[in-house]
Amino acid sequence: MSKSLFVPLTTRFFFQFKNEGKKFELRKYGKRWNENHVYPTRKVTISHGYSGKRIKGMVGVVHIGSLSKIFKIIPYRLIIADAKSKKEAIESVELLLGNVGKFIAFEFIPD
């Protein structure tokens, strides 16, 4: 059995999971963020920073692809809950992660 996937988040995104309807976390695809580490039923710990409050759960659906592909599949408010439009959500992600290469989006299902 694998260890719980640890996902530290800024205040903005932690509270979107906790209170605002965020259901998916989006990360740049890479060494740690790929289908070998992020897969359905894996336990997840969402954390407010590295030492703050925690929310435990598991990975649900996983999508891998470009930003445009992911935002065609997943409604933007489930990724960036405070965005006013899909365009704003994509711009927010691009500022944080860029827009080149692959991304991985995974559903967080709280316990």
N, C-alpha and C positions, 0 to 999 in steps of 0.2 A: 504494500500500500504506500502511495507517495505522500509526502508531506503536503500540508495545506499551502496553496499558492498565496503568497503575501503580496498585497496590493496597497502600497502607501499612496494616499491621495491628499491634495491640497484641501483646505477648508471648503472652498467652493464646491468641488466635486464630491467630497465626503457627504456634505449635507444635501446634495442633490440625490444621492442614493438614499440617504436617511429620510428625507422629507419631501422631495420634489418630483418623484416619479422617474428618476434616472434608472434604467434597467440594464444598460450595456456599458462596459468599459472598452475603450479603444486605445490600442497601443501600436507603435511601430513594430512591424514584424521583424524578428531577429533572434539572436541566440537564446534569450530567455522567453521571448514572447512568440511562440510558434506552437504548432499542433502537437508537438511532443510534450509540451509542458502545460498547455491550455486545452483541455478536452472535457466533454460533457461528463458530469458526475464528480469531477475532481473538487475536493474541498477548497474553499477560498476564504481568506480573511481580508476584508476591506478595512483599512486603518486610516485614521485621521492623522496624517504624518507617520512618523516611525514609532512614536510612543504614545499616541493618543487613543481615543475610544476606538473600539473594534466592532465590526458587524461580521458575523460568521454566516457562511452559506455554501453554495456549490455553483459550479459552472453549468449553465444550461446550453443553449445553442451557441455555436461558434461559427463566425464568418471570416474568411480571409480574402483579401483582394485590395484593389485600389480604393481610395476614398470615394470616388464616384460610384463604384460598385456597391460598397458598403452602405452608402446613404440612399441608394436605390432600394436596398433590401430592408433596412431598418429605419423606421420613422425617426427623424432628427431629434425630436424631444426625448426619445428614449436614450439618446447618447449625450446630448447637451440640453438638459432640462430647462435651463433659463433662456435658451435661444428664442428669438421672436420669429425666425424663419429658417428654412433649410440653408439658405445662403449664409446667414449669420452663424449657424452651427458649423458649417464647413470652414468659414473664415476663422472661427475660434480654434478649430482643430489644426488648421494650417499654421496658425501663429505658434501653437504649442509643439506640434510634431512635424511640420513641413507637409509637403504634398507629393513627395517622390517615393516611389517604391510601393511595397505591399504593407498592409496594415492587418491587424487581427482585432476583431470585435467579439467580445464574449458576453453572454447574458449572465447576470448575477442573480441567483435565486436565494434569498435569505432563508435561514433556518426558521 
